């Protein structure tokens, strides 16, 4: 299911990300990271930066970690709730 979500959402995700111009060393948060495809895209766009992923679903977190396993030194993917973000104000 998560793989199908990655494929099905790809055109909209690519379009949305085309509107962003993150610095190559940006630290980006993907809220509702789902299957992790956007984490992979953001890691490529920020080759000197980092990407954090947050999703309410344990299954999505596990899938995202597996999809981005080669980049876990530059990304953190955790289960959490957008109403209580586990990050500081910065």
Backbone bond lengths (Angstrom), bond angles and torsions (degrees), N, CA, C in turn:
res aa  C-N    CA-C-N  psi(-1)  N-CA   C-N-CA  omega(-1)  CA-C   N-CA-C  phi
1 X - - - 1.442 - - 1.531 110.97 -
2 X 1.335 117.11 -44.74 1.466 119.72 -178.95 1.527 111.76 -67.84
3 X 1.318 117.02 -35.45 1.460 120.02 174.49 1.523 111.11 -63.48
4 X 1.331 116.62 -40.44 1.466 120.46 177.34 1.525 110.63 -65.77
5 X 1.341 116.62 -37.36 1.469 119.58 176.76 1.527 110.14 -62.46
6 X 1.323 116.83 -44.62 1.465 120.07 178.51 1.528 110.86 -56.48
7 X 1.323 116.09 -46.96 1.468 120.01 -179.09 1.527 111.66 -68.92
8 X 1.316 117.26 -43.88 1.459 121.25 -177.36 1.521 113.54 -67.24
9 X 1.306 116.74 -34.64 1.467 120.95 -178.58 1.526 112.70 -88.44
10 X 1.323 117.55 -6.27 1.463 121.75 -173.79 1.532 114.03 -55.05
11 X 1.333 120.03 -47.65 1.471 118.31 -178.90 1.530 112.71 -60.85
12 X 1.313 117.42 -44.30 1.461 120.70 179.57 1.532 110.72 -67.20
13 X 1.320 116.52 -40.28 1.465 120.62 178.80 1.520 111.25 -62.88
14 X 1.326 116.36 -45.93 1.470 119.98 179.21 1.527 110.64 -60.89
15 X 1.325 116.28 -42.00 1.464 120.22 178.73 1.532 110.08 -62.82
16 X 1.325 117.27 -49.07 1.463 120.56 -179.42 1.516 112.10 -60.08
17 X 1.321 116.39 -44.51 1.460 120.10 -179.82 1.530 111.53 -68.32
18 X 1.334 117.90 -25.15 1.466 120.19 178.18 1.521 111.40 -66.87
19 X 1.317 117.20 -18.34 1.464 121.71 179.87 1.523 112.39 -86.24
20 X 1.326 117.11 -7.02 1.461 122.38 -179.15 1.522 110.30 -101.75
21 X 1.318 114.99 148.54 1.468 120.87 176.52 1.522 109.28 -131.69
22 X 1.328 116.95 68.47 1.472 118.26 -178.88 1.522 110.69 -70.89
23 X 1.326 115.71 148.27 1.464 120.25 173.81 1.511 108.66 -64.80
24 X 1.325 116.13 156.16 1.466 119.89 -178.02 1.521 112.33 -65.26
25 X 1.349 117.02 -18.38 1.461 120.44 178.43 1.542 112.37 -110.81
26 X 1.332 116.28 20.98 1.469 121.07 -178.60 1.528 111.50 -65.02
27 X 1.325 114.93 153.34 1.463 122.54 172.30 1.526 105.36 -113.31
28 X 1.327 116.31 112.50 1.458 122.86 -169.47 1.522 110.50 -113.07
29 X 1.334 116.41 144.16 1.467 122.45 175.40 1.518 108.70 -112.40
30 X 1.329 116.74 123.74 1.464 123.35 175.59 1.522 107.54 -103.40
31 X 1.327 116.07 101.70 1.463 121.54 -179.19 1.521 108.25 -87.09
32 X 1.325 116.41 125.24 1.456 121.06 -174.91 1.515 109.65 78.00
33 X 1.324 115.65 49.66 1.475 121.86 -170.89 1.524 114.00 -68.06
34 X 1.327 118.33 -13.17 1.463 120.53 174.71 1.507 113.52 52.08
35 X 1.333 116.77 -122.30 1.455 122.15 -176.80 1.509 115.59 -83.80
36 X 1.325 118.30 2.95 1.455 121.24 173.48 1.513 116.82 85.04
37 X 1.333 118.53 2.48 1.462 120.13 -178.25 1.523 111.87 -63.91
38 X 1.328 117.28 -39.87 1.464 119.08 -179.98 1.522 111.59 -71.00
39 X 1.315 117.61 -29.26 1.462 119.74 174.48 1.526 108.97 -60.84
40 X 1.322 116.72 -45.86 1.466 121.19 178.84 1.528 110.67 -61.09
41 X 1.320 117.20 -43.63 1.468 120.57 179.36 1.525 110.80 -63.26
42 X 1.319 116.52 -43.66 1.465 120.54 -178.86 1.527 111.55 -67.50
43 X 1.309 117.28 -36.43 1.468 120.18 176.66 1.529 110.95 -61.89
44 X 1.328 116.29 -38.27 1.471 119.76 177.53 1.530 111.05 -68.15
45 X 1.325 116.68 -36.40 1.464 120.43 -178.42 1.518 112.56 -77.78
46 X 1.318 117.57 -19.62 1.464 123.16 179.96 1.530 108.47 -123.72
47 X 1.322 117.65 67.82 1.467 121.07 -171.68 1.522 115.02 -63.39
48 X 1.315 117.21 -18.92 1.462 120.70 177.75 1.528 111.18 -109.74
49 X 1.321 116.74 7.09 1.457 121.68 -176.11 1.512 112.82 -107.36
50 X 1.322 114.15 -156.98 1.462 121.38 -178.83 1.523 108.78 -144.15
51 X 1.316 115.27 156.64 1.460 121.29 178.36 1.521 108.11 -133.63
52 X 1.313 115.76 131.15 1.461 121.28 173.01 1.515 107.87 -108.26
53 X 1.321 116.23 140.82 1.451 122.06 177.40 1.515 110.00 -118.86
54 X 1.299 116.53 141.02 1.456 123.27 179.08 1.521 108.53 -133.99
55 X 1.327 116.78 131.39 1.457 120.56 176.42 1.522 108.64 -147.94
56 X 1.322 116.34 148.50 1.461 121.18 179.56 1.522 112.31 -74.71
57 X 1.317 116.90 -21.41 1.458 122.42 -174.63 1.526 112.34 -92.49
58 X 1.314 116.42 125.39 1.470 120.78 176.19 1.526 110.63 -62.25
59 X 1.331 117.12 -36.20 1.455 120.87 179.06 1.530 111.18 -64.79
60 X 1.335 116.26 -40.88 1.464 120.15 178.22 1.517 111.28 -65.19
61 X 1.311 117.09 -41.40 1.464 121.06 179.06 1.523 109.93 -61.18
62 X 1.322 116.89 -47.02 1.465 120.62 -179.81 1.526 110.95 -62.43
63 X 1.320 117.65 -43.08 1.460 121.66 -179.79 1.529 110.62 -65.48
64 X 1.333 116.52 -43.59 1.469 121.19 179.23 1.523 111.26 -61.89
65 X 1.323 116.24 -41.40 1.466 119.73 178.29 1.527 110.63 -63.34
66 X 1.325 116.11 -41.72 1.467 119.45 179.62 1.528 110.43 -65.74
67 X 1.329 117.14 -43.54 1.465 120.98 -179.55 1.525 111.33 -62.45
68 X 1.317 117.68 -34.88 1.463 122.30 -175.68 1.526 112.54 -108.31
69 X 1.319 117.20 23.90 1.469 122.09 -173.83 1.530 113.62 -57.36
70 X 1.314 117.56 -31.02 1.473 119.97 -179.88 1.521 112.77 -76.22
71 X 1.318 117.34 -11.49 1.466 120.94 -177.21 1.525 112.38 -117.57
72 X 1.318 117.75 16.29 1.466 119.71 -176.75 1.526 113.01 -64.44
73 X 1.337 117.39 -11.10 1.459 119.47 173.51 1.530 111.24 -77.02
74 X 1.356 116.42 -15.66 1.464 120.76 179.23 1.516 113.44 -118.11
75 X 1.324 116.69 4.92 1.461 118.26 177.94 1.524 110.50 -143.83
76 X 1.304 113.38 151.83 1.461 121.90 176.43 1.518 106.46 -127.08
77 X 1.312 116.84 129.37 1.465 121.53 -177.87 1.518 107.65 -125.84
78 X 1.331 115.53 117.75 1.458 119.62 -175.31 1.525 111.78 -132.29
79 X 1.323 114.55 159.67 1.453 121.38 174.85 1.516 107.83 -87.23
80 X 1.316 116.49 133.72 1.453 119.97 179.73 1.512 111.74 -171.16
81 X 1.321 114.03 -179.29 1.457 122.89 -175.07 1.526 109.01 -118.83
82 X 1.314 116.79 131.09 1.455 121.19 -179.23 1.537 111.47 -61.91
83 X 1.323 116.94 -24.69 1.465 120.01 179.85 1.513 113.01 -76.45
84 X 1.327 116.65 -10.55 1.461 121.30 178.56 1.530 108.17 -144.26
85 X 1.329 114.92 68.59 1.456 119.71 -176.33 1.531 111.04 -60.54
86 X 1.325 116.39 131.74 1.469 120.44 -178.35 1.534 113.26 -86.78
87 X 1.348 115.94 39.70 1.454 121.34 -178.01 1.528 108.77 -130.06
88 X 1.320 115.37 156.43 1.452 120.65 176.09 1.522 110.59 -72.71
89 X 1.308 116.83 176.17 1.455 122.14 -177.41 1.520 113.77 -65.79
90 X 1.305 117.97 -25.06 1.470 119.09 -178.78 1.515 110.16 -79.67
